[in-house]
Amino acid sequence: MCGIVAYIGNKEAYPILINGLKRLEYRGYDSSGIAIMQGNKISLYKSRGKVSDLEAYCADKNLSSTMGIAHTRWATHGEPNDQNAHPHLSEDSKLALIHNGIIENYLILKQELMNRGYVFESETDTEVLVHLIRDIYEKEKVELAEAVRLALTNVIGTYAIAILSVDNPDELIIAKKGSPLLIGIGENEYFVGSDGAPIVSHTKKVVYLEDGEVAVLNAKKALTIKNIKNEKKRPYIQELEMNLEELEKGKFEHYMLKEIFEQPKAIRDSMRGRLNVKKDVVSLGGIIEYEEKMLNARRFIIVACGTSWHAGLVGEHLFESLVRIPVEVEYASEFRYRNPIIYEDDVVIAISQSGETADTIAAVELAKEKGATVIGICNVVGSTIARLTHAGSYTHAGPEIGVASTKAFTAQVTVLVLMALSLARKKGQIALSTYHQLINDLESIPSKIEKILKQNEHIKEIARYFVGKTNAIYLGRGVNFPMALEGALKLKEISYIHAEGYPAAEMKHGPIALIDEEMPVIVLATEQETYDKVVSNIQEVIARKGKIISIVTESDTIVKNMSNFYIEIPQTAELLTPLVASVPLQLLAYHVALLSGCDVDKPRNLAKSVSVE
Ligand code: M6R
């Protein structure tokens, strides 16, 4: 969603800001803007569309400045246009502000400000902030940082903001609540980012601003931070865990393809130091202190959204089969609003690639309030969910830039497998032979994926059949049902083909009505307990002239003969099948989208991290 980058120091700000915005493009946005301090005035440039449009617009301008703020906006309040793009200016043009998040009480604040004569130029919730801060600054005759703090005490909602002020030309003020904000610390300079991507090429020394904090950045002074109660806070400097190369596409045409191909490495990184087959050990350091609570849990409640929710459904199979503790998997957005029953001996597991998904954050807060133990599975180090939860395990998949989640998903499932195996062994629930088979199989998953990736061209050929199609059905049973959901989500989000995932046996309770000679039916028909049942479901599709595209185990003979197209995956323990079966589904969606002329990495309307409700 929206992205923030800001700079104050002794270098030219514009190149830092515009390149920072390019690094934030992956988050999803529809307009962008920059404000720079030039002498005693703020110069403002905004443009609907891509950052390249803004860059073209700025090309012939004098942009010399050593201080500025920049923003990519993903529209919430008001359509994507130049007026609604950030930064927003105060009426006297002395203050410029950018904002991520949502001001929930903006209508009340706006009305109050309008009653006092303020005129609004945009339809955004953000504009209230700039007028409110300026109003308090003028009336209360306090320092700007104090005016910001006072203004924010009136605000309900979430925000990460950065402010330029003509009256304070040596200071950049930033503040946050609910939306992430990082300060990069250089030599007599500061960088600000809504994540590490615009900062990592400049410095790895970062401070994560905490909720309710307001920071003053002055290039000639040490960083000062105060909380909303006006108490001074000591900045805690950390090392940014991100590498520049991980943010580049390298030899790949798209981030999504790169990330699909990175899965063997991502899974090895997820397992590193946690799985040692020779020593017969599975251990997740991050949850050791909470393992007793997990072993004695009344039940596990997994909360997540989108693809992470699908990983949660796989987790349900893993935990129930191996640990024998009941599991509920909840959409975080539903869980938070239905007054759920949460016991103190429940363990809630929040899964999130970004660690910034608003609904998942709210579900974590609710579970904590009710006294449950909350464990996080996140990819982004230092993210909000990673910091809010009692304990957790990072997935270590490396930055995921493509909007469609791929390597983060398989890394989430890897962590869930490790967690389930470690708990099952400690609980004494798992037969030693099963445990050994699973840890051996898990170790071999990366090389199995490498084998699947060699079928890229074959999958591309199959993708041609989908071009021009408007619908698709994905079927799977057991642990392959979440894969049917995930395959359908991948296809619809990047190719815009309507796709549904169903448990194979459910088809005859409704969706079978849709099947005719035009309907592609993607069936996960790998070696599993219900294989014969899936074969019958395939017969039902064929009888209605549907076209079968199957994912089968290499040794399969029956389903291959029934399929119009098939993709082979290596034999794998049934519970681990999602780790391999998801890969051809990702490649299929990728090629269909590409052949259909879609923007694979930045699909329409989508954002990488959904930081609003
Ligand atoms: O960052 P999170 O894992 O919390 O994100 C959850 C979903 O927004 C995300 O998985 C989304 O569904 C992806 N676009 C799927 O590819």
Boltz pocket constraint, residues with backbone or C-beta under 6 A from the ligand:
constraints:
  - pocket:
      binder: B
      contacts: [[A, 305], [A, 306], [A, 307], [A, 308], [A, 309], [A, 351], [A, 352], [A, 353], [A, 354], [A, 355], [A, 356], [A, 357], [A, 360], [A, 403], [A, 404], [A, 405], [A, 406], [A, 489], [A, 490], [A, 493], [A, 606], [A, 607], [A, 608], [A, 609], [A, 610]]
      max_distance: 6.0
